[in-house]
Amino acid sequence: MDIETELNTPDRLLIADWVKRRSKPKVLDLGVSWGCDCLNILKYVPGAECYGVDVESYRHRTGGKNIQFSACDIEKDSLPYQDKTFDVVVANMVLEHCKNWFWIVGEVSRVLKPSGIFIVSMPNLTQLTTRFKFLLGEQPICTTLSSGHIRGTTAKAFVEFTEKDGYFKFREMKGFNLYPFNSKTLDDLFPTFCANISYLFQRTEKKGVFNLVMEHEWDLDGTNFKLHG
């Protein structure tokens, strides 16, 4: 992987810009992989301190990059940090590869400080080209069966999910790559038609964790989303 080509992309620069709203932030990157988002944050955000979690086999990817790595399966393991540790949590192109969003968002709600921010970027199920594909009976681009993507969502559904029961408040979204037009102006005007969307949520003061409320609301026994406890 050529890390240099992955840095300074519009979505990563947006993430760094959102992180910059916090003074000397303590940042956690879920699915840190090669550490590209952390490297951008360390470059553009003065005083930032970056932590990253991923599977153990990825540990070598962040070596020597001033990123404090911990091995963790974010779909089933508790994040190895105390409650209210971080100012920012980032999940860039990660959630579409994961099944158990209940657990992941619950852990984010636990480790974020009140008023901390949760930044998520992922493919948009209803991007413009996919809307035409649906009409033709074709599989959405972002959930092709030969890819590693196992979840797809619209912007509206994801915001409603994350805001459920008041642990997070939606603040902003930004779209990227409204194919086939390649126009930043159109990206800004029509984010829900773009191929990818970045979301900014803020942790509220509500006590508790997101996933426990979801467990009480829905009967998840016998499903793939049975929560820990």
Steps between C-alpha positions, in 0.01 A plus 500: 500500500631847408417692815594835346218472245254428783589816690345838430196356324189721537330270750812467718557877492139552610553260791812690607309828471220370722751366754668841504192640674627341820805642677783246536257213448543142605387303193407135450498353148287186463643268235824698490661277233800692355428804718425745220235694689717520809796620294286779352368596842851509648611718210215752502370505859742654754542299818293204380563161661402201287399148597396225261332162529496218247558126481835379633637414155488873410723609789808528276324749273505778758855438626710814535213734415436652843169311525428303817365169368281248683374171359121475513211343311263796513194282430535291814774635727469788743725783391808484728447847647328655800166675476507860373858476374484660155407835350454347154428155358544441126366212288601567140381235251466243778135447595398366159733206572336429838184322603444601862450874494310484829810391690739732315294815550440397860873483566550835327235651728691362799853620418402844368494791739173695524491743205768291327457439128447180303606521133381232258567468127355223286339420164149628432244234412290749302770669296374623164637214288356242741152650467509417131641156572204425726265588217681247281491234772877513557696471824599832667861594430593537867375152595621285212521139615865468396608787725570510873198723561230327703293801604343781302297798617337819385598826665156539658501149649853534641425832667180360651687192626784694661273759661278229652415571863708812523861387544617685188386812318552533124686818407622489139544288190712542188474303176782400266505374139164560342564280200523560210528878541825551694376831639574624851209742469258215431657298783422787736147553370393135484692299762243220512556432129877459544692173506640562849379703796681626809294560815573700813320409822542643848477295821232636729505513879267200528634236737529135405599340169318478170503123453327418832202713405476321167500165676209607720299634206531206262493128560833400348509142626547258216641767268854580387484816711470345845689742722764430760424509867 
